[in-house]
Amino acid sequence: MTRFLQNLLSRLHFRVIDNRFRVFELGESDEKDITLDLKTGALERAEMVARLMSYSSFRRKASAMVKQYVDSRPGWLIFVTNNRPDKRGPLIVAEEKLTTSSFLHQNADRVVGRGQNPARAILEESIIFNRLKTRQEQLARAVDNGLLPVESAFRRENWPVHPLMERVKAEVKQAVDAYLAQSGMLCDPLDAEYQVIFRLTTFELNQLFINGGELVDYCDQLGVFSDWRQIPAIDPEVCAKYHLNPELLAATVEEQMSIIRQRLARSPLPIRKLLEKTQIFAESGWEIKKEGRDIFLIKKNNLGRVVDQQEVEFKMVEPAVAVQIHKDFHYIHTPRCEMAMGFFLPGDPLPFSVLAIEPVDRPYKQNALLLYGYDPRYCLDFTRLWSRPGVPRNISSAIFGEAFRYLRQTNPRLQATITAFMASYATGLSMLTGGFETPILIKPGRHYFTETTIDGRVCLEHITKRRQTNQTKITQVSRFPLLPVIELISPLQAPRFKPILVLGREMVSIS
């Protein structure tokens, strides 16, 4: 590519208006139309790109009119700048001195930095853009043909709950607390509770509960086993009549504690420092609060007055550190981390709460985002959040809020963030208050287990699909009726493409 064309492209503003390919010069003030019209009629965008990329033809038509504007001043390049959701082409910005706070930078599909080839960026982005639009059109047809099921989205007033699982959780917590108190074992109690609950889902209800046969008949009449939508209809008063089989519960607690004990014994982390409830983490009544740019842990008395406070730092966490923490402590035990951030007490080298973030890599998640008009390349997945025992209850919403603030400042093109939520085990209040209010996708809630031998005893360890390899042998799957896993979205700006589905009204359902 000639130096002339590089200079030309770095100082011109291209726009499709009334089916004409218009070129503007961008100066220090308003746009100045240099009246170069390349008639395109009803040409598709790809043909416009092809015409622009035919350098000799473009130079011949453009050079006489724009040569006077080719000088040393830095400028912008925008290609097809229709930013509305129904735009037909990508927005590309070539920058030299353009700041990340620029509106153009925020709305760009591609930013071409110093030393990069603008023409190549146009070609690459056009190809990717075409693929995304084609993919979105294919998804739209799948929705129209019923191949991709869509149903009404959950709202706060009809958020799904699992009355029977609430009963299980209450008894498991009592059993785990009693075991930890008696044994003196140090671990994250929340992790222990989840491992026991997950394992209990591998049993049939008639095995799991005393007089469970009656419970099976009741759930069968409701249709719980054939349709998860009937689960919230389970009567909590009926659930209160049934108790877990104490022998089965005790054996499951012992089994899962042996797995946790082995995992922590292999951990390079300072277990005692991270898990012991000391200082503020041993006291109740603390909450996290932001005042201006400062973040504090505060404690109030019964009159609502602040009686103590502790400064908190929010900063980036080395991904390797976050990976190890989530591998050892987070109840999924499958770290996913490209970037991490967390809360620290001053002087502490390790965070007391750490959030991991990754690009959206699963095709089904990318497809869901496209259906709502979002470019998956500019969306992020909040994958794991772990906080040490004893943290304030509002820790999740607080760290989400700080993460959003940081991402908006450092990644202005970010369109949305998503995160997954297992509806069977929580009400979702921390997600809702943290900014994730809108479901975009549901998928079956299911657990997988593989055998592991500890001290000569075969145990079943919970394993996610991401941890499974060709050598992994799945020996058990969950049988307990579960609510779906919900993917939630927190939009940060308007969608890039024209949405196919209405956010907040519809959600994708995959099997």
Buried (B, 14 or more C-beta within 10 A) or exposed (E): EEEBBBBBBBBBBBBBEEEEBBBBBBEEEEEEEBEBEBEBEEBEBEEBBEBBBEEEEBBEBBEEEBEEBBEEBEBBBBBBBBBEEEBEBBBBBBBEEBEEEBEBBBBBBBBBEEEEBBBEBBBBBBEBBBEBBEBBEEBBEBBEEEEBEBEEBBEEEEBBBBBBBBBBBEBBBEBBEEBBEEEEEBBBBBBBBBBBBBBBBBBEBBEBBBEBEBBBEBBEEBEBBEEBEBBBEBEEEBBEBBEBBEEBBBEBBBBBBBBBBBBBEEBEBEBEEBBBEEEBBEEEEBBBBBEEEEBBBBBBEEEEEEEBBBEBBBEEBEBEBBBBBBBBBBBBBBBBBBBBBBBBBEEEEBBBBBBBBBEBEEEEBBBBBBBBBBBBBBBBBBBBBBBBBBBBEBBBBBBBBBBBEBBEEEBBBBBBBBBBBBBBBBBBEBBBBBBBBBBBBBBEBEBBBBEBEEEEEEBBBBBEEEBBEEEEEEEBEBBBBBBBBBBBBBBBBEBBBEBBBEBBEBBBBBE
